[in-house]
């Protein structure tokens, strides 16, 4: 009986570990996220913070529009993508 319980626990731990390792591979881009007030939220590519599109700083990098939560994040992102 104890062997069966240990086997079940080991199976559960193995399943959880494999699922956690595969999670980044299954990451899909979020559709438009909205705040409680109904504003469209955008994700900062530097720090992954969500910011209302009206409050975000926007800039074009390599022909693509990006939104940032602060000047610091924008400048760090630009420096890394020159």
C-alpha positions as CSV (number, residue, x, y, z in Angstrom):
1,X,0.0,0.0,0.0
2,X,2.8,2.4,0.9
3,X,4.5,1.6,-2.5
4,X,1.3,2.6,-4.3
5,X,1.1,5.9,-2.4
6,X,4.8,6.6,-3.1
7,X,4.4,5.8,-6.8
8,X,1.4,8.1,-7.0
9,X,3.4,10.9,-5.3
10,X,6.3,10.4,-7.6
11,X,4.1,10.4,-10.7
12,X,2.4,13.6,-9.5
13,X,5.8,15.3,-8.9
14,X,7.1,14.2,-12.3
15,X,4.0,15.3,-14.1
16,X,4.2,18.7,-12.4
17,X,7.9,19.1,-13.3
18,X,7.3,18.2,-17.0
19,X,4.3,20.6,-17.2
20,X,6.3,23.4,-15.7
21,X,9.2,22.9,-18.1
22,X,6.8,22.9,-21.1
23,X,4.8,25.9,-20.0
24,X,7.2,28.5,-21.7
25,X,6.9,26.6,-25.0
26,X,3.1,26.9,-25.0
27,X,3.1,30.6,-24.3
28,X,0.7,32.3,-26.6
29,X,0.5,36.1,-27.1
30,X,-2.3,37.7,-25.1
31,X,-5.2,39.2,-27.0
32,X,-6.1,42.8,-26.1
33,X,-6.2,43.0,-22.3
34,X,-8.5,45.5,-20.7
35,X,-8.3,47.2,-17.4
36,X,-11.3,47.4,-15.0
37,X,-12.2,50.8,-16.5
38,X,-12.3,49.2,-20.0
39,X,-9.0,50.7,-21.3
40,X,-6.9,48.6,-23.6
41,X,-3.7,47.5,-21.8
42,X,-0.4,46.9,-23.5
43,X,2.6,45.0,-22.3
44,X,6.0,46.6,-21.9
45,X,8.5,44.3,-23.7
46,X,11.4,45.3,-21.4
47,X,9.8,44.6,-17.9
48,X,6.6,42.8,-19.0
49,X,4.4,45.3,-17.0
50,X,0.9,46.0,-18.4
51,X,0.1,49.7,-18.9
52,X,-3.0,51.4,-20.2
53,X,-2.3,52.3,-23.8
54,X,-3.2,56.0,-23.1
55,X,-0.5,56.2,-20.4
56,X,2.2,54.2,-22.2
57,X,5.2,55.7,-23.9
58,X,5.3,54.5,-27.5
59,X,8.2,54.2,-29.9
60,X,9.1,52.4,-33.1
61,X,12.0,50.0,-33.0
62,X,13.0,48.1,-36.2
63,X,9.7,49.1,-37.8
64,X,7.5,47.8,-35.1
65,X,5.5,49.9,-32.6
66,X,6.3,49.1,-28.9
67,X,4.8,50.5,-25.7
68,X,6.7,51.1,-22.5
69,X,5.8,51.9,-18.9
70,X,8.7,54.4,-18.4
71,X,11.5,56.2,-20.1
72,X,14.0,53.9,-18.3
73,X,12.4,50.8,-19.9
74,X,12.2,52.4,-23.3
75,X,15.9,53.4,-23.2
76,X,17.0,50.0,-22.0
77,X,15.0,48.3,-24.7
78,X,16.4,50.6,-27.4
79,X,20.0,50.1,-26.2
80,X,19.5,46.3,-26.5
81,X,18.0,46.4,-29.9
82,X,20.3,48.6,-32.0
